[in-house]
Amino acid sequence: MDTDMQRRLADLLHHRSAGLEKGDPVSLPLTTSTSFHLPEVQGAPYIYARNGTPTWEAVEAQLSLLEDAETVTFPSGMGAISAALFATLTAGDRVILPSDGYYVTRVLSEGFLAPLGVDVVQIRTLDYATADFTGAAVVYLETPSNPGLDVVDIADVCVRAHAAGAIVIVDNTTMTPLMQRPLDLGADLVVAADTKAPAGHSDALFGHVAGRDARRMARVRDWRRLSGSVPGSMEAWLVHRGLETLEVRLERMCASAAVIADRLQSHSAVLALRYPGLMDDPANALSKRQMQGFGFLIGMTVKDATLAEGFLARCPYLVRSTSFGGTHSAGERRARWGDGVPEGFIRLSIGVEPVEALWAAMRDALN
Ligand SMILES: *Cc1c(COP(=O)(O)O)cnc(C)c1O
């Protein structure tokens, strides 16, 4: 990790310290009030909780340090994605989306943007490398893609999209700002589901949009206030706590994922394995250049659905749930949602269990 990121992480842990008065609570108070003392409107830091609350602002201060950009928080990743799309697209615009990315973004766009007159075009993540973006208003991408773990060159897409007059929105959920910095690579907006690793304990839905263009971010903020897509105080408080340990959790999760991926790759029951950190993974070279880590997600393919479900059922240390990025390792057969992957494809999210205990359980479940 570079010294700049080290300083930002230390600043994140101490972002409240400088403002503390004698006797103030050191940890963030959870403010649930929806109204604020307002003898007159001018100069009040808080007006009404749909406009802003001290608890959201504390999380936004943390996320802004990580993103090095203005951040607006939302009640879920989809809340953030909706805000980014509805704040940037109008009738007659074209949006390019990944056909193999997070499926709810596609369903939202087909179901609600297309009927409003937005031309929704889907292409495969790998095809972003060669696609012609002429006529697009928004190029939206996800890298590594969920669940296939294909990687796109963000800087290259940004240059080509900007030349075509489009803006670029990147869903950075799988990497978090600690391992991938789309805004530094030229993206206009980052969206992310903080439900995953940032919250980290599978107990809060949350999301954010980050960007460096003040006018565009003002529209995102207006969308939140006017649509009412506002985060709950309790969730904001939980994410604030989660962000304090994000770096140490990621360190364990990614180190374990590298060990597990390496061992799974040489297991006879595994037909195919995707992990960007493996030397022979198709995304390895680009991942090394573009990411500051290889993440904690592994795509593993076994013979068929029965073997995949049996493996998940037999392994005591893999939670059988959708979602990822939590403290508990988790696994899911993605074809059950209709993702375009083989029947025996499992997305593994590696948690913080000691790696040898986790591996022993996975190996026994596979054998
Ligand atoms: C989970 C996820 C989302 C949606 O987040 P929610 O908090 O569930 O709304 C969006 N994009 C990606 C890549 C995700 O994994």
Ligand as a Chemical Component Dictionary entry (heavy atoms), coordinates in Angstrom:
data_LIG
# 
_chem_comp.id                   LIG 
_chem_comp.type                 NON-POLYMER 
_chem_comp.pdbx_formal_charge   0 
_chem_comp.three_letter_code    LIG 
# 
loop_
_chem_comp_atom.comp_id 
_chem_comp_atom.atom_id 
_chem_comp_atom.alt_atom_id 
_chem_comp_atom.type_symbol 
_chem_comp_atom.charge 
_chem_comp_atom.model_Cartn_x 
_chem_comp_atom.model_Cartn_y 
_chem_comp_atom.model_Cartn_z 
_chem_comp_atom.pdbx_ordinal 
LIG C1 C1 C 0 -24.502 -6.528 -4.245 1  
LIG C2 C2 C 0 -24.143 -5.742 -5.432 2  
LIG C3 C3 C 0 -24.903 -4.634 -5.812 3  
LIG C4 C4 C 0 -26.177 -4.228 -5.115 4  
LIG O1 O1 O 0 -26.014 -3.906 -3.770 5  
LIG P1 P1 P 0 -27.246 -3.940 -2.735 6  
LIG O2 O2 O 0 -26.696 -3.318 -1.503 7  
LIG O3 O3 O 0 -27.634 -5.375 -2.577 8  
LIG O4 O4 O 0 -28.372 -3.141 -3.332 9  
LIG C5 C5 C 0 -24.464 -3.914 -6.916 10 
LIG N1 N1 N 0 -23.361 -4.269 -7.627 11 
LIG C6 C6 C 0 -22.632 -5.333 -7.277 12 
LIG C7 C7 C 0 -21.431 -5.677 -8.092 13 
LIG C8 C8 C 0 -22.987 -6.114 -6.186 14 
LIG O5 O5 O 0 -22.274 -7.174 -5.873 15 
# 
loop_
_chem_comp_bond.comp_id 
_chem_comp_bond.atom_id_1 
_chem_comp_bond.atom_id_2 
_chem_comp_bond.value_order 
_chem_comp_bond.pdbx_ordinal 
LIG C1 C2 SING 1  
LIG C2 C3 SING 2  
LIG C2 C8 DOUB 3  
LIG C3 C4 SING 4  
LIG C3 C5 DOUB 5  
LIG C4 O1 SING 6  
LIG O1 P1 SING 7  
LIG P1 O2 DOUB 8  
LIG P1 O3 SING 9  
LIG P1 O4 SING 10 
LIG C5 N1 SING 11 
LIG N1 C6 DOUB 12 
LIG C6 C7 SING 13 
LIG C6 C8 SING 14 
LIG C8 O5 SING 15 
# 
